[in-house]
């Protein structure tokens, strides 16, 4: 399985201006062209419908946000008003493209989420007149939009929040901020920082339950990312020195002298980006790309390229009924063949052996879109009660 790796970040050009950029397999695809004291940073990139979309945030020389755009290749797909400071922190998609971040509402930094090319936010997530920010998001198999971030209280103490569409799904204690999130097995997992006195601790939560407290320092940072593969939880973040990558609460990798900014784990390995003097992309502890003219990698998107993949019938194989309630039957596969079932997010949710008549039980799966995979073949089906 070949995988193309897209990365977003920034670099400094010959005029010593910080420019936003996006890369494919270490080679620069697109960049911003700011001048006159303005500079750029890209915090998100996705491949959607075969097209490359990426964020391009504009800042002034004092690092104050000016406006934000979603770029489609080299063209502006959507842009906020230059009169309304805003920033896009991430991009994610299903059938639609979403951007999460913040915008200025009556002089207050306010969490918001945008959809497709509409510059008017789909949801204003924050409470009026209190600061908030949306830091990341994802979509479940039923199309529900989850967004994470933080919301200030009336006494200006932030607390981590996960929104479900435009409603609060759950909140964490005061003093917390959520940086990133992942959906796995019907639950929401988040990573962020909790403040206790003058110290900040990197933590991982399952819903509102703390799973791990990974490091402690006197510094707050958004350099925290989470990815889950086959039930294993991978997290990057600041550890009071060089950044680290943890697996299930145990240190897996440490930078020599730099930052880990984004992690993506899948069946092919653990990929993560950041910098170690200059922008880097690692896989399983080894540098695989040093993107040309890159100061730091802020986001990764991995496109899987599979051969022999069908949408329901392929090379004599088929899955039926479709939709199904409690049992699917895979035509053309011998009994006792081991198969894997993945949800719409590409997460492995079940491993099973094909029974008599090609049967596989799916009663334990939630409603949604899945694919059953065996060898180089993948067949999609819908679980529906």
Buried (B, 14 or more C-beta within 10 A) or exposed (E): EEBEBBBBBBBEBEEEBBBBBBBBBBEBBBBBEBEEEBBBBBBBBBBBEEEBBBBBBBBBEEEEBBBBBBBBEEEEBBBBEEEBBBBBBBBBBBEEBBBBBBBBBEEBBBBBBBBBEEBEBBBBBBBEEBBBBBBBBBBBBEEEBBBBBBBBEEEEEBBBBBBBBEEEBBBBEBBBBBBBBBBBEEEBBBBBBBBEEEBBBBBBBBEEEBBBEBBBBEEBBBBBBBBBBEEEBBBBBBBBEBBBBBBEEEEBBBBEEBBBBBBBBBEBBBBBBBBBEBBBBBBEEEEBBBBEBBBBBBBBBBBEEEEEBBEEBBEEBBBBEBEBEEBBBBEBBEEEBEBBBBBBBEBBBBEBEBBEEBBBEBEEBBEBBBBBBBEEBBBBBBBEE
